[in-house]
Amino acid sequence: MNAACVGGDGDRATDQELGLQELMEHPYWQPLDPALHALVEQVPTIIEKYERTTILSWIYLAQGVMPFVEVSDRIHGPESVTLRKKSLRRILRSMERLCLISIVNFPDEDGGTVDDGEDLIGRTSMISLNWTGMVWMRRAWGARSKMVKGNNVRAVHDLFTEEEDEGKGNDPCWVENLEGADPEAAREQIRQQHTRSSPITSVFDLALPRR
């Protein structure tokens, strides 16, 4: 777990301090606006690419916490299962570095524990949304809602995920400098961005109110 991604100093926890019950009651998950939630429910349940917004959407729909094995089972493709899991672990670690998610390894059936590490994300690992992950969800689906007309949600989602995962959405204005930032200060920064006009530099900017 990336402790720097968890709120202020009083909010931070180690893997040992964050038990299963606390994880299942993760404080950062909140239901989206009903209209956005209805759009999220239309994400594909099986994908062949490692789409960050789709993965975040699955975790969101699971109320903020999802086992690694469930995420892995939803990704199909021409690669072997071993290679798919290896690629997924790499993607999840990159999402963890952006403070979008936390990854916690729990003891196995025999009570054994493992140290944190990329190769050790496995059947006892749980993935949860961080505060920044919820910001990503609100802004990503807010942007999609601006483009949806009729029943083309999947087409719009595919278009946006392609844009996001080509790297153009790695550091959008709303996520830049959030890592390790005080949540309230970050919220104020976002509110300020809402009140001023700026050129569209990312697909996520589409969710901003325009003057």
N, C-alpha and C positions, 0 to 999 in steps of 0.2 A: 504493500500500500504506500502511496506517495503522500507522506504526512503534510508536505507543503501545500497540498491541494485542499486541505480540510479547514475551512473557516479561519478563525483566529487562533491564538495560542491555546486558549482554554478549550477549543473545540477539537484539537488534534488528538489522534489516538494511534497507538501501535496495533499491529495485527493481534497481539495477545490481549489488548484492552478492548478491542472491538469484537465482541462475541456474536454468535449467530443471531440471537434475539435482537441485539442492537442493530445489526446489519439489516435484518428484515424490517426494522422500523426506521430505516434511513431517513434523516430529516430533510434531505434535499429534494425528494420526489414530491411533486405537486401535480394535480390534474391540470391539464391545459384548458384553455377556453373550449367549451363544447364543440364549436365549429372546427377548431384545430384538431381536437381529439378525434372527431369523426374522420378527418383526413388521415391522421396517423393510423387509424384502424384499417386503412386500405393498403398499407405497405405489403409487399410480397412476403410470404412466410418462408419461401425458399429462394436463395440467390446463388449465383455463380461467381460474383465479384465480391470483394471485401469493401462494402459500402458503409462508411462510418455512420451516416445519418440513419440508414436502415438498421444497423446494429443498435444504435442508441434508441431507435423507435421500438425495437423488440424489448429492450430492457425497460423502457418507459411503460409499455403496455403490460409488463410483468410487475408493475408498481415499483419500479426502481431497482430491483434486484433479480439477477438471473444466473443460474449455474453455467459455467463454461461449457459443459457438455451439451446443454440445450442450444447454446449459440452455435457450437460446432456442428451439431446435427442438422442445422438449417442451411448450411453452406454446402452445396453440391458442385460438381464440375469435373473436368477431365483428369485433374490431378488425383493421386492416391490420397487416401484418408490421412496418412502420415504427413504428406506434404501440405495438405489443406490445413491441418492443425498447426503445423509449423508457421505457415503464412498468417493464420489467424492470430497466433500468439504474438507475432511481430506487429500486426496492426493494433492489437489491444494494448501492447506496451507503448506504442506511439500515441494512442488515445489517452493513456494514463499520463504520459509526459505533458500532454496538453491540458491535464486536469479535468478531462471530460468524464473519466470513470475512476473507480478504485477497484483493485483486485486483491482479494484476501484468500489465502490458503488456509483451510481448516484441517484439523486432524483427521486421519483416515479411521477406518473401523477399528484398527488396533490401537488407536490413540497416538499414533506417531505423527510428528509434525515435520515440516520441511522449511528450509530457509526460502526467502523470496528470491525469485529468479525467473528469467524468461522461459527456460526449459522446464520449469516446474509448475507452469499453469496447466492444470489438468482436472481430473474428475472431482477433486475436493475444492476446487477454486470457485469463488462466487464473485460476480461482477456487479458493481452498483454505480448508479449515476451520481456524479458530484454536482455541486452547485453550478459550475460552469457547463456541465453537460445539460442541465436543465435550461440554461441560457441558450445554448446551441439549439436545443429542441424548439424553444419558443421562436427564436429568430429564423431558424431553417424552415419551420412549417409556416411561420408568418409570411416568409418570402414565397413559399409555394402557393399559399392561399391567394396571393395577388395574381397568380398566373392561371389558376384553375378555372376552367369554364366547362360546365356540364360534368361529364363522366371521364375527364381526361386526367384524373389524379395520378395514375400510374405513369403516364407519359411525362407529365410535368416532373414527377419525382425522379424518374430516370434521367431526365435532362439535367436536373439540379445536382444529382449525385455524381454525374459525369464531370460537371464543372468543379464540384467540391473536391473530388478525389484525384483530379489532375494536379492538385496542389494549389489551385487558385483560392481555395477556401481554408488553407492551413492557418493563416493569420489574418482573418477578417478584422475590421476595425473594432467590432464588439468583443472579441476574445483577446485582442492584443493587450499584453501587460496584465491580464487577469491572474496569471499564475502567481500564487503566493500573496495576492492582493487582499486587502480587507474587503469582505463582501459588500458592506455598506458603501465604501468608497467606490467600488466598482459599479454598484447600482447608480450612484450619483453621476458617474462618468457616462453611463448609458443614458440616463435621463437628459444630460446635457446634449448628447448626440441627437436625442429625439427633438430637441428644440431648435436646432439649427440646420439649415440646408447644406448639403455637401454632395459632391459628385458621386455617382454610383461606381464603386471600385470593386464590389464583390456581389455575388448573387444574394448574399444575406442583407445587403443594403436595401433590397426591394421591400423588406418588411418595415423599414423606417417610414414614419409619416412624412409626406412631402409637402412643402409650402408652395 
